Amino acid sequence: MSTMIRPRPRTLLAITAILVALVAALSRGPLSYASGQDASHDRSAAAERGRFAVRALVITMFEGETKPWLERESLPRTIEIPGAYAPLHCDDAGLCVTTTGMGKTNAAASMAAILDSRRLDFRKAYFLTAGIGGTPPRNGTLGFAAWARWVVDYDLGHHVSTATDPTVPHGYLKGDDTGTNVFRLDDHLVDTAYRLTKNVKLADSDEAAENRAHYPGQAGKTPYVDVCDTVTGDNFWTGKDQSERAQYIIDQWTDGQGEYCTTQMEDNATAAVLNRHGYLKRYLDLRTASDFDQPYRGQSAKDVLTSFPGYGISVENAYRVGSKVAHHLAERGA
């Protein structure tokens, strides 16, 4: 006959306490955004879990965009992420910079690897693309900086040769919504970024001024900060008709609310990955203009695609404007 071993009262109490603690932990909802006052507590808690707490992640696409951040910020901590294009460079307060690589595929692969990493804690993080791009001469200028409300994919849809069928407006049919065609960014966050940066002193150059003078209405313009919208296209295009098509595509996906002013190659991919991880409301998209999206009269398309008269000032201004907001978010949040 076997003897049943009865648990002692102290053992029962210990088991009960463990179960109560476990149920309480599992029932907690998601934590709210941290303010500057509890940021140090968040970093300590993340450290106890073996993760680094990111407060603001600046996203660049190639090394030239990253360079001013590495040169002017103190970012002593390097965090390697398997599958990402480049490591994160961070300070102890949680301000980080990373480079995703150019194009939608690189951007998506890098952002997915980073957001899925067990080495990083993004519960309180904000995300900021700070890169360069093109602009239409009717709605931007070299070196200007634009915060986007709408991020629209230029490629997705049906692109039709107007020579084959001139009845298709701008050679574009909208097609199905894939879930990544358009993203509307958080108005409060965009407005905060613009308020913080609208008076930032921006760099300019003689080369940029000379190039502007070739375009109607551009002579005498200088860089400024604006809020307008961006299109993402892996195809590096140029031409007045392509520029008009970009505005038409934005109109189709925003019900006429969007205002095309920058073009780039990554941001729908970045937004899509952030959206699937639940972080889109904490994303800002900043682009500064390195070139116009069409040639001036007498200039060849090849010259436009191989020369960037606003490159130096656009990289500089992406840092000047982006760093103002990145530090604000890292220290205080939105």
C-alpha positions, 0 to 999 in steps of 0.5 A: 500500500502506497503512502500519499505525501501531503504538501506542507502548509509552507509549500502550499503558501509558496506555490500560491504566491508564485501563481498569484504573481504569474497571473498578475504579470500575464494580466498586465496591459501594454505599458504607456509611453514613458515621460522624461521622468521615468526614462531612467527607470525604463532603461534599468528595467530593460537592462534587467531583461538583458535588452537595451532600451531604445528611446529614439531610432534615427533611420538613414539609408546610406553611409553619407546620410549617417556620417554627420550623426556619427561625427557629431553625436556621442554614440559609443555603444555599437549593437550588431543585429543579425540580418540588418544592413548595419549595426545600431550606434547608440548613446546611453540615453537611448538615442540610436542611429542605424543604416538600412541600405537603399531601396525598399527591399533593404529597408524592409529586411533591415527594419524587420531584423532590428525590430525582431531583435531580442537585444533591443527594447522598443516599448518606449521608442520613437522612429525617425527617417532622416534622409535625402531625396528629390523634389518637384521644382513647383513644390520644393527647393534644393536643401529644404526639409519636409515632414510627411503626413502621407507616405505613398508607394509610387510603384504599386498599381498599373503603369500603362504606356500612354503611347499604347493607351492615351486614355489612361490619366498619367499612365496609371491605374490604381489597382488593389490595395495591398495594405502598404500603398499608403500610410497616414502618419500621426498628426500630433507627432508631425505637428510637434516635429514641425513646431520644433524645427520650423525656425532651424537655420538651414545650410545653403550653397552657391552650387544649389543657388546656381542650379535653382536659377535654371527653373521657373520660380526658383531663382532666389529661393533658400531652404526652409522647413515644410509639411508635405508628402512623399512618394516611394519608388525603387525606380529612380525616375526623372521628368516633368511627366513622371513628376505629375504622375507622382502627384496623381498617384498621391491624389488617388491614394489620399483622396486628393489630400496629399501634396507631393513634395519629395521622392525617395526609395524606402519609406513605405517599406519602413512604415510597413514594418513599423505598422506590423509591429505596432509602432506606426504612430511613433514614426516620423518621415523627414526628407531633404532635397538633394535634386529636382525630379526633372531636368531644366530646359536644355539639360539632359535626363542623364545629367539629372540622374548623375548630378546632385547639386543639393547633396551637401546641404541636404545631408547637412539639413537632414541632420540639423532638422532631424537631430533637433527632433531626435533629441527631443523624443529621446529625452521627453517623448512626444 
